[in-house]
């Protein structure tokens, strides 16, 4: 048995028969302090999880046996960390972290991006009132999150992020934008992505030409051939994955709307989290501890999903952003060497916005038969001027939900509330011992949002190391694309089952 297998068995042993959360707190008076970390304006509290000291030590052993330190060093040095595509993953270099030639290349590309932003602001494209950002996946989710979270009333342009190939999405944006005052930003790594290019062509037809188009791509010649002026083409490296790309020129829409200083603050916040992840010991390393919790529940305790609930309207797009980041990265069936996994990989990430989600899905979290680790993301400073009552209620609800998930309600307590009616008491009983974690931002600004997103990136990477998988490829999206092309060009044959062929005949 190799070192990693031995370490894995040690985690299995440590995670068998874990005490209830209340017992963990009783046995460890400083548990809340031990499992809390403060960094870059963010506070992380992982104490209401089943990460006992024995489990933490076993998971730390698994990290070591999995070569975590060398893999982390490879990530930051620009070495190959994506073996199936023989690529580095240089998203940290885009914000100036790490070492290697990618740092200088990113800085040069960022300067070109800054100059373009300044040209737009000076009126080089005429009077711009609207931005139409066209992309899909990481080319849309990251920019949409940045604009929605940080824009508010201070956004310079009316901004629309379009990703869906359904023409309804693009048409709705066109309906409220003036084509003579709209700048279109087309983001596609290859500049061949079917959904993106179809939307881009419709936008070009709407405006009449590509003079007010900016292209962001790793294939600049294709953008020029399509009609975008060379000086309006921004490049980024092939080694920057789409779901990690908002730090590159993919974030130009956010930089245009928020201003260059805000974009630099975003990068600085991420860089602060990079430094923490690269240097902090495992026991005080926020992304590493969070990854330990994720893997504990998904791979050892049978939790198939993880719920993320943003108790701030400005972070309403965080759950869908994390769905791509976490599930496209760690939703794998084989390890780094191509061997079938013998354990679960990433949990299904889902979530919503508090307090809306409380009145929609929390019934299952509290009393359902599925155990769902919940994560509550809060911002201490409100993002509105309507007075303290709104924000106090919001934050009180978030904290109370975590406390209630852990505490539960005994049948005896429920009986006392139910006049001795056993059936009613059973319905009012809460099992408790349901795990949750909390993330608190002092304020929501570019710096803290940058740190938060980088935290999730590093958490995903650390979880991948524990699981033994490659988080930087995404071959699972390819087969569906191939079959969609076959459906469109009429070559759907034996690869399509009878049901699918009948649907194509009905629809196309």
N, C-alpha and C positions, 0 to 999 in steps of 0.2 A: 504494500500500500504506500503511495507516494505521500509527500509532506502535506499537500493540499487536501487529499482525501482524509488523512488523519485529522487535520484541522477541522474539516467539515463535520466529521463524526463527533468531534469535541463540542461543536456548536449544537448538534442534535442532542447530545447528552445534557448540556447546560440548559437547553430550552424545553426540556421535558418536565412536566409537572410544575410549571412556574407558579409562584404565589400570586394571589390577587394583588391588584394595584394598591389597595388599602394596606395590605400586609407589607408590601415593599416600602411604602411610606412610613409605616410604624417601625420597621426594622432599621430604617435609615433616616434619622431626623433631618439631615442636611441634603436629602435627595433632590429637592427643588433647586438648591444651589449647585449641586454637583452636576446636574444634567441641564444646566442653563449656560448659555454662551452669549456674550455681547461683542459685536464686531460691526464696524462701519455704519453705526446708527441703527442696527437691527438687534433685537433680542430674541433668542431661540430658547424655548422651554420644552424639553423632551421628557420631563419627569413623569408625565402621566402615560407612559408607555411601559411595556414589560421588559425594558432593557435593564435587567438586574446586573449587579457587578460581575457575577459569574458569566452571564451571557456576553456582556461587553468584553470581558477578557478573552472569551473564546472567539468572538468575532474579530478582535484585534489580532489574535493568532491566525485566523483565516486570512486576514488582510496581508499579514507578513508572509504567510505561505503562498499567497497568490502573487507575490512580487509587487505589492502596492507601491512601495517607494520608488522602485526602478520604473514602473509604468507611469507614475506621476512625473518623474523626472523626464521621461521620454515625451510626455505630453507637452511640457513647458519648453523643451529644447528643440522641438520641431522634428523629432525622430518619427519614424513610422509607427503609428499606433492603430492603424486600420489595416490589418493584414490582408483582408480579402480584396482590397483595392490598392494595396501597397502605397498608402498615403499617410502623411502626417495629418494632424487635426490642429490647425493654427488659429482657431478663433481667439485664444487668449493673446496671441501676438497682435491681433487687430486692435487691442486696447493697450498695447505696449508692454505686456507681461511676458516673462520668459526670456529666452535667448535664441540665437540662430538668425539666419538670413531673413526669415519671415518678418522679423521686427522692422527692419529697414524698408522692406517692400511695402509693408502695411502703412508705415509712416508716410511714404511717398504717395501711396494711393489716397491716404487721408487728406494730404495737402491738395491733391487734385480735386477731391470732393469738396473741401472747404472753399476752394476758388469758385467752383460751380455754384455752391450755395450763395456766395457773395455776389456772383454775377446775376443770379435770379433776384436777389434782394435789391440790387441796383437797377433792375428793370431791363436786363438784357433780353428778356423774353416778352417784353411789353408789360402791360398791367395785368398781373396775375391775381385772381381772387380765389381760384379753386385749384386743388391738386387731386388728380385722379391717379391713384397708385394701383397698378395692375400686377399681380403676382399670384402665387398659390403656395400652400404649405408654409415653409419657413420664410419664403419671399413675401408673405403677406401677414402671417400671424404675429411675428415680432414687431414690424412697423405698426400694425394696428394696435397692439398692446401699448407701445410707447406713446402713440398719438392720443389714444383714449385715456390713458392713465395720467399723462402730464399736460394734455392740451388745455382743457377747460376753456375759460374765456380768453386766455392768453395766446391761443393758437393763431398764428399769422394768417393762415389760409383755411378756407372751408375745405376739409380733407375727406376723401372717400377712398377706402381700401377695398378693391374688388378682387375676389379670387374665384368665385363660383362661375363655372361655364354657363350656368343657367342665365340666359339673357335678361331675366328679370332684374338681377342684381345690377348689371351695367346700365340698363335702361333707367332704373330708378335714379342712379347717380347722374346720368345725362339730363334727366328731367329738371334737376335743380342746379345744374352747372351751366354757365355761359360758355359755349365753345370758343368764343373769341378771347376769353380770359381764363382759360384752363390750361394748366401744365400737366402733361401726362408722364408719369414715371413708370416704365416697364421694367420689371425685375424678373430675369430668368437666367439661371446659371449657364445654360446651354444656348439660350435664345431659340429654342425649338420646342419648349414645353407647350403641348397642344392647347390646353385650356388658356394659358396666358397669352399665347400668340393669337388665338382666335379673338379673345377680348381686345387685344391691342389693335388688331386689324379693324375691328368694329369702331374702336375709338378713333383711329386714323380716318376712317370714312366719315365719321361724325364731324371731326374738326376740318377735314379737307386736305391735310398734309401732315408731315411729321416734324414740322419746324419747331413746334413747342413740345417736343418729346425728349425725355431723358431716358437713356437705357443703362441698366445696371446688370452686368453680365461678366462671366469668365470667358466669353467668346466674343470679344469686341468687333471682330471683322464681320460676324454675322449681323450684328446690330447695325453696322454701317451699311451693309448690303441691303438691309431691310428699309433703310431710309433715314436713320438717325444721324445727325451731323457728328463727325468724329469728336469734336470738342465737347459734345454732350453725352458721350459714352463714358461711364465709370466702370472700372474693372475691379474684380476681386479674385482672390486666389482659388484655384481648384480645391485646395486643401481646407477651405472653409465650408463646412457642411451647411445646408440650408437652414436647419433648425438652430444653428449656432451663428447665423450670419448677420444679425441686426447690428453688430459692432462694426461691420464693414460698410461699404457704400450702399448696401441694402437698406441701411438706416437713413438714407438721404432724405426721405420724406419727413421723418421726424426732425432732422436737422434743419430742414427748410421751414417747417412750421414752428418749431420751438426756439430756433436760433442756435448758432454754433457753440456758444458758451454752454448751453444746456446739454448739447451732445457731448462735449468734452467732459462735463461733470458726470454724465452717464458712464463714460469710459473710465473715469477716475474711481467711481464707486465700484465698478467691476474689478478694477485693478486692486483695490483695497481687499476685496474678497479673495482675489487670486493670491495675494501675499499671505493672507490668513490660511488658505487651504494648503499652500506650499510649505509653510513654516510651522504652523501650530501643531503641538503634539496631538496624537489621536484622541486622547481623553478630553481635549478642549477644542477640537476641530469641528466646527458646526456642520459642514457638508459631510464629513466622515461619520459623525454620530448619527446624523439623519439617515445616511445610507445604511448604516447598521440596523436602524429601526425598520427601514423599508424591507431589507432582506430578511430580517427576523420574521416579520409577519408574512411576507409573500412566500418565502422558500421553506420556512420551518414551522410556522403556526397556521398555515392554510388559509390565510386571508387573500382572497382573489382580487379584491379591489381596494383602492385608497381614495378617500374623498378629500378634496381641497375646497375650502369655503372661504371666500374673500369677504371679510366684513368691512368692505369699503367699496362703494359703487365704482370708484375709479379703477379698481382692480378686477372688474367683472370679466375681463378677457384673459385673466391669468389662468383659470382652469383649462380653457381650450388650448392656450399656448403650451401648458405643461403636458397636455395629452400628447401632442406631437413630440415634444422634447423627450418625454419619458418612455412612451410606448414605441415610438419609431426607433429610439436608441436601444432599449433593453427588452423589447418584445421579440425575443429570438428563441429558436428551438435547438441550436447547436452552440457549442463552445468555440473558443478562438481557434481551435485546431479542427473544427468541422465535425466533432463528435456529438451525437445526440445527447441533449441534457437529460440527466436522471432526476432533475429537480425542477420545480417551477421557476420561471424567469420573472420578469417584472409583473407587478400587479396591474390591473386595469385602472387607469387614472380617470377620475371623473370629478364633478363638483358643481359649485354654483355660488351664488352671491347671498350673503346673510343680510337681512333676516328672511328674505324670500324663501331660501332653501329650507328654513325651519318649518315652514308651513307647507312644504311639498314632499321632502324626502327624509326628514329627520325621524319620522315615525319608525322607519326601518332601522336607522342607526341605533335607536334606543331600545326597540323591542323586537326587531326582526331576528330571524335565525342566522343571518350572516353577520359575522364580526367584521366591521369596516373601520380600520384606523382612520381617524378624521384629523384634518389639519386646519387650524383656524388662523387666518392671516389678518392682522389688525393694524390700523394706523392710529397712533396716539393723538395726533393733531388733526382736527376735522378739515375737510376740503371744501367747506361751505361757510356761509355767514349767517346761518339761520338760528344761531344760539346754541347753548350747550345741551339742551334737552335731547335733541336728535342724536347727538354723538354719544352722550352718556347711555342712552337706551341701547344704541348699537353695540357698544363695547361691553355693557353689562350682559347683553344676550350672548355674545361670543364666549365670555368667560363662564357664564352659567351653563352653557351647553357642554363645555368640557368637564365642568364639575359634575353635572348630572350624569353624563356618560360614565364617569368613573364611579360615582356613589351609588346610583340606582335607587330602588325603593323595595324594601323587603315585603313579603306577603303579610307579615304581622302589621307593618305600618299601613299597608293598603287595606287590610281588614278594619283597622280603626277608622279609616276614612269612608268605609263602605257599609257601615251598619251591620257587619257580620255576614254580608252577602259574599259567599266564597267565589262565585263566578265573577262578580264585579271586582272583587279583590284581585283575582288572578289577572284580569284585564288591566288592572292598575299597577301591577307589579313590574318593576324594572330590574333586570338581572344585574345591571351595573358591570363593573370591571371591563368597560369598553374603552379602548385606548384613544388618546388624542394627543396632539402636539400643538404648540402655539408659536407663531412668529409675530413679533410686534415691531413695526417701523416707527421710529420717533416722529417722523414726518414723511410724507410721500413727495419726494423731489427727484431730480435726475440721478443724484448720487446714490440715494438709498435704493431706488429702483434698479440701478445698475448693479449694486451689490446683491440685491435679492435675486435677480436673474442669474448672475454668476454663481451664486450659492446653489441654485437648482441645477445648473450645468455640472458643477463639480460633484454634487450629490449623485447625479445620474452616473457620472464616470466612476465614482467610488463604488456604487452599487454594482456596476458592470464588472469591476475587478473582483468583488466578492462572489459574484455569480459565475465568473470565468468566461464572460462573453465579450464580443466586440461591439461597443456602442455606437460606432461611427459609420457602419454601413446600413443599408435599408433595402435589401434585395426583395423584401416582401411586397413592395409596391409595384414590382415590375410585371408580374404575370398578368395582373388585371389590366395594366396599360397595353400589353401586347394583345390581349383578347379584345380590348376596346377598339384597337386599330383594325383588327380582323373583322370585327362587327361592322365597322364603318366602310371598309373597302369591299365588303361583300364576300370575304373569304372564310366566313364562319362555317366550319365543317365539323369534322369528327371531334375537334377540341371542345365543341359546344354540345351539351346534353340536349335531349329532346325538349325539355321545358324551356331552356334558354333560346333554342332555335324558334320555338313557337312565339316566345315573347318578342324576339327580333322581327319576326314576320308581322306581328301585330303592330309593333311600334315604328319600325323603320321602312 
